[in-house]
C-alpha cells in the first residue's frame, strides 16, 4: 500500500491510497503480463480517515466481497 498527496485546482490537499492485489491469480497474471494486477484506489481529503482506509486496504483483495466502502 502506498499513498501520494495531490492538490485540487482550488488548493485543497487530497490523499490517494493505492494497493495492488497480491493473490495467486494476480501474481501469475503479472508474471505473464507485468503490470496487470488488480488494484484499488481510495481518495480522501480528511487525514483523520487514514486509519479506517488502512484497515480497509489491509483486508482487501480482488477476490474479496469488499468492493465498495464509503468513508
Secondary structure in CASP SS format (residue, H / E / C, confidence):
PFRMAT SS
TARGET T0000
AUTHOR 0000-0000-0000
METHOD secondary structure of the structure
MODEL  1
X C 1.00
X E 1.00
X E 1.00
X E 1.00
X E 1.00
X E 1.00
X E 1.00
X C 1.00
X C 1.00
X C 1.00
X C 1.00
X C 1.00
X E 1.00
X E 1.00
X E 1.00
X E 1.00
X E 1.00
X E 1.00
X E 1.00
X E 1.00
X C 1.00
X C 1.00
X C 1.00
X H 1.00
X H 1.00
X H 1.00
X H 1.00
X H 1.00
X H 1.00
X H 1.00
X H 1.00
X H 1.00
X C 1.00
X C 1.00
X C 1.00
X C 1.00
X C 1.00
X C 1.00
X E 1.00
X E 1.00
X E 1.00
X E 1.00
X E 1.00
X E 1.00
X C 1.00
X C 1.00
X H 1.00
X H 1.00
X H 1.00
X H 1.00
X H 1.00
X H 1.00
X H 1.00
X H 1.00
X H 1.00
X H 1.00
X H 1.00
X H 1.00
X C 1.00
X C 1.00
X C 1.00
X C 1.00
X C 1.00
X C 1.00
X C 1.00
X C 1.00
X C 1.00
X C 1.00
X C 1.00
X C 1.00
X C 1.00
END
